């Protein structure tokens, strides 16, 4: 019977059928099949199912509730539920997936409030991109656990140093290129074109500048008259 219902859900993708199938899994406490159904068939009321499962007596169903909150971008509810059931790994992964520094740093502070220093150290790796070095340094200093934060702080300092070095090299390269461009002399042709302006031709050589001297036409005429008189 269950195989037939699963087959119908595959072919039809019907919301009513999917929700009926999920209810069967819950009634039979089959959380593995419920998780598989959620991953494969998303045509059902996600939030309603999450709210129903978050108070289930079995932790695996509450874990599915947190997973559903995470799938619907309800990060704070997902992390809060994981904290309540001490699902530390899930809490760190969901906080990292949220891409929210506040959620990640609040989880780190919560670890320290509960003296869970091992999870604090693990969180510096799992949620690395979402944590700010100054916040982690302050938390570690206040709780006197600098050793747990030191690997994270060393890596962060290394990355910041590399970024500064790259910026310095880039700035030096731009400065050298600017100095090289300023030292290049202007070509004569470019000067003429700049003087002439766009759409105008540069002035050419003066007549007779490079050839023979030009004969005066009045002298030619006067000479011809004189010869004729002779």
Backbone torsions as a table, in degrees:
resi	resn	phi	psi	omega
1	UNK	NA	-45.5	179.2
2	UNK	-64.3	-38.1	178.3
3	UNK	-61.2	-41.0	-180.0
4	UNK	-64.4	-44.2	179.1
5	UNK	-63.8	-39.6	178.3
6	UNK	-64.0	-39.8	179.1
7	UNK	-63.3	-40.9	178.4
8	UNK	-63.8	-41.0	179.5
9	UNK	-63.1	-36.5	179.7
10	UNK	-67.0	-44.5	-174.5
11	UNK	-78.2	-34.7	-174.1
12	UNK	-100.4	-36.1	-175.7
13	UNK	63.4	33.2	-175.1
14	UNK	-79.4	134.2	-178.3
15	UNK	-62.2	-44.5	-178.8
16	UNK	-61.9	-43.0	-179.3
17	UNK	-67.4	-42.7	179.5
18	UNK	-61.5	-43.6	-180.0
19	UNK	-67.9	-36.0	176.3
20	UNK	-64.7	-41.2	178.3
21	UNK	-65.0	-41.2	177.5
22	UNK	-62.5	-38.3	178.7
23	UNK	-63.6	-38.0	178.1
24	UNK	-62.8	-43.4	179.1
25	UNK	-62.5	-39.5	179.8
26	UNK	-67.2	-44.2	-179.5
27	UNK	-62.1	-34.6	179.5
28	UNK	-91.9	6.2	179.1
29	UNK	54.4	38.0	179.2
30	UNK	-98.4	79.0	-175.7
31	UNK	-71.0	-27.0	177.8
32	UNK	-65.9	-44.6	178.9
33	UNK	-68.5	-33.9	178.1
34	UNK	-65.6	-43.0	178.8
35	UNK	-64.2	-39.3	177.8
36	UNK	-65.4	-40.8	179.4
37	UNK	-64.3	-41.2	179.4
38	UNK	-62.4	-41.2	-178.2
39	UNK	-70.2	-31.3	-173.9
40	UNK	-95.1	-30.6	-175.6
41	UNK	-129.3	104.4	-174.7
42	UNK	-97.3	7.8	-179.5
43	UNK	-88.0	76.2	176.4
44	UNK	-161.3	170.1	-178.4
45	UNK	-79.8	97.5	-175.1
46	UNK	-62.6	-49.2	-174.8
47	UNK	-66.8	-40.3	179.2
48	UNK	-61.5	-40.6	178.9
49	UNK	-68.3	-39.5	179.4
50	UNK	-62.9	-44.5	179.1
51	UNK	-62.9	-36.9	179.4
52	UNK	-67.7	-39.4	-174.2
53	UNK	-83.9	-22.2	-174.6
54	UNK	-65.1	-15.8	177.9
55	UNK	-113.4	16.4	178.6
56	UNK	-68.2	149.6	-177.2
57	UNK	-71.6	-23.5	179.4
58	UNK	-92.3	132.6	-176.2
59	UNK	-64.7	-30.9	-179.1
60	UNK	-66.3	-32.8	176.3
61	UNK	-74.5	-35.4	175.4
62	UNK	-66.7	-32.8	176.2
63	UNK	-65.6	-38.1	175.8
64	UNK	-65.3	-35.9	177.1
65	UNK	-60.7	-45.1	177.3
66	UNK	-61.6	-38.7	178.5
67	UNK	-62.7	-40.7	178.3
68	UNK	-66.7	-40.6	176.1
69	UNK	-61.0	-40.6	179.2
70	UNK	-64.4	-41.4	179.4
71	UNK	-62.3	-26.9	-178.4
72	UNK	-103.1	20.8	175.6
73	UNK	61.7	25.3	173.3
74	UNK	-95.5	71.8	-169.6
75	UNK	-65.5	-43.4	-177.1
76	UNK	-63.7	-40.8	178.0
77	UNK	-66.0	-38.8	-179.9
78	UNK	-64.8	-47.3	-178.8
79	UNK	-67.4	-40.0	179.6
80	UNK	-60.5	-42.7	179.8
81	UNK	-67.2	-37.6	177.0
82	UNK	-65.4	-40.4	177.3
83	UNK	-62.8	-40.2	-178.9
84	UNK	-61.6	-39.0	-179.0
85	UNK	-96.0	8.9	178.5
86	UNK	59.4	36.4	175.7
87	UNK	-90.7	76.5	-170.1
88	UNK	-64.8	-42.5	-178.5
89	UNK	-62.4	-47.3	178.4
90	UNK	-61.7	-41.3	-179.2
91	UNK	-60.7	-43.8	-179.9
92	UNK	-67.1	-41.6	-179.7
93	UNK	-65.7	-41.5	-179.9
94	UNK	-68.5	-38.5	177.2
95	UNK	-63.8	-40.0	177.6
96	UNK	-66.4	-41.2	179.9
97	UNK	-66.6	-25.5	-178.4
98	UNK	-67.2	-21.8	-176.3
99	UNK	56.4	35.3	-178.2
100	UNK	-123.5	114.6	-177.6
101	UNK	-63.9	-36.3	-178.3
102	UNK	-62.3	-46.3	180.0
103	UNK	-62.4	-43.3	-178.5
104	UNK	-66.5	-44.6	-177.9
105	UNK	-71.3	-32.7	174.9
106	UNK	-66.3	-36.8	176.6
107	UNK	-65.4	-40.7	178.0
108	UNK	-62.8	-42.1	177.7
109	UNK	-64.4	-37.4	179.0
110	UNK	-64.9	-38.3	176.0
111	UNK	-58.4	-43.0	-177.8
112	UNK	-71.5	-35.9	177.4
113	UNK	-60.7	-30.8	179.6
114	UNK	-99.1	13.2	177.6
115	UNK	56.0	33.4	177.6
116	UNK	-96.1	76.6	-173.0
117	UNK	-71.9	-30.6	179.0
118	UNK	-65.1	-41.9	177.8
119	UNK	-69.1	-32.4	175.1
120	UNK	-60.6	-45.9	178.8
121	UNK	-64.5	-41.9	179.0
122	UNK	-65.3	-36.8	179.9
123	UNK	-62.9	-29.6	178.5
124	UNK	-65.5	-21.7	176.5
125	UNK	-92.6	-47.4	-176.4
126	UNK	-65.5	-40.4	-176.8
127	UNK	-107.8	27.7	-171.6
128	UNK	-51.9	-48.8	-174.8
129	UNK	-69.4	-19.7	-177.1
130	UNK	-95.5	-3.4	-176.0
131	UNK	-102.0	144.9	176.6
132	UNK	-102.0	130.9	-175.5
133	UNK	-55.4	-38.8	-178.3
134	UNK	-65.9	-35.1	178.6
135	UNK	-68.2	-45.3	-180.0
136	UNK	-65.1	-39.5	178.5
137	UNK	-62.9	-44.0	179.6
138	UNK	-64.5	-44.5	179.3
139	UNK	-61.5	-44.9	-179.0
140	UNK	-65.4	-38.9	-179.9
141	UNK	-67.3	-42.0	-179.5
142	UNK	-63.3	-35.9	-177.2
143	UNK	-98.8	5.8	175.3
144	UNK	57.7	46.7	179.7
145	UNK	-131.0	45.7	-177.3
146	UNK	-58.2	-31.3	-179.6
147	UNK	-62.0	-34.2	-179.1
148	UNK	-73.1	-26.9	-177.6
149	UNK	-95.7	-13.1	-172.4
150	UNK	-60.5	-43.1	177.8
151	UNK	-57.4	-42.1	178.1
152	UNK	-63.9	-44.2	-177.3
153	UNK	-66.3	-37.7	178.6
154	UNK	-64.7	-45.1	179.5
155	UNK	-64.0	-41.7	179.3
156	UNK	-63.4	-44.3	179.3
157	UNK	-62.7	-38.4	178.0
158	UNK	-62.3	-44.7	-178.8
159	UNK	-65.8	-42.0	178.5
160	UNK	-64.3	-39.0	178.6
161	UNK	-64.2	-41.7	178.4
162	UNK	-63.8	-39.4	178.3
163	UNK	-63.6	-43.1	179.6
164	UNK	-64.6	-41.7	178.7
165	UNK	-61.4	-41.7	179.1
166	UNK	-64.8	-39.7	178.3
167	UNK	-64.3	-40.2	179.2
168	UNK	-65.0	-43.5	178.9
169	UNK	-63.4	-42.9	179.3
170	UNK	-63.2	-40.4	179.5
171	UNK	-66.9	-40.4	177.6
172	UNK	-63.9	-39.8	179.3
173	UNK	-63.4	-44.3	178.6
174	UNK	-64.1	-38.1	179.2
175	UNK	-64.7	-43.3	179.5
176	UNK	-65.5	-40.6	178.7
177	UNK	-64.3	-38.9	178.4
178	UNK	-66.3	-40.7	178.6
179	UNK	-65.6	-39.4	179.5
180	UNK	-64.5	-42.1	179.3
181	UNK	-65.7	-35.4	-179.5
182	UNK	-71.7	-27.6	-177.3
183	UNK	-85.5	-10.8	-178.7
184	UNK	-73.3	125.2	179.2
185	UNK	-72.1	152.8	177.5
186	UNK	-79.7	139.5	178.5
187	UNK	-80.1	148.2	-177.2
188	UNK	-58.4	-42.3	-179.3
189	UNK	-63.0	-38.0	179.2
190	UNK	-67.5	-37.1	178.4
191	UNK	-62.2	-43.0	-179.1
192	UNK	-64.8	-41.6	179.8
193	UNK	-66.3	-37.0	178.1
194	UNK	-65.8	-40.9	-179.7
195	UNK	-66.2	-40.8	-176.9
196	UNK	-70.7	-32.2	-179.4
197	UNK	89.7	164.3	-178.8
198	UNK	-65.6	138.4	177.6
199	UNK	83.1	-0.3	-179.8
200	UNK	-115.5	146.1	179.7
201	UNK	-91.3	148.7	177.3
202	UNK	-67.6	147.6	-179.1
203	UNK	-64.0	139.3	179.8
204	UNK	-91.2	-176.1	-179.6
205	UNK	-70.1	149.8	178.5
206	UNK	-69.7	147.1	178.3
207	UNK	-57.4	134.6	178.2
208	UNK	78.8	6.9	-174.1
209	UNK	-72.0	-39.9	-177.3
210	UNK	-110.9	-8.7	-178.1
211	UNK	-105.5	-155.4	178.7
212	UNK	-76.2	160.2	178.3
213	UNK	-65.9	143.5	-178.7
214	UNK	-82.0	134.4	-178.9
215	UNK	-79.6	140.7	179.5
216	UNK	-72.3	121.8	-176.7
217	UNK	-65.7	-29.3	179.6
218	UNK	-70.6	-33.0	177.1
219	UNK	-66.3	-38.6	179.0
220	UNK	-62.5	-44.3	-177.6
221	UNK	-66.2	-42.2	-178.9
222	UNK	-64.0	-36.1	-178.8
223	UNK	-67.1	-38.5	-178.9
224	UNK	-65.2	-38.5	179.3
225	UNK	-66.7	-37.2	-179.6
226	UNK	-66.7	-40.5	179.8
227	UNK	-68.2	-35.2	179.5
228	UNK	-68.8	-33.2	179.7
229	UNK	-68.1	-27.7	178.9
230	UNK	-74.9	NA	NA
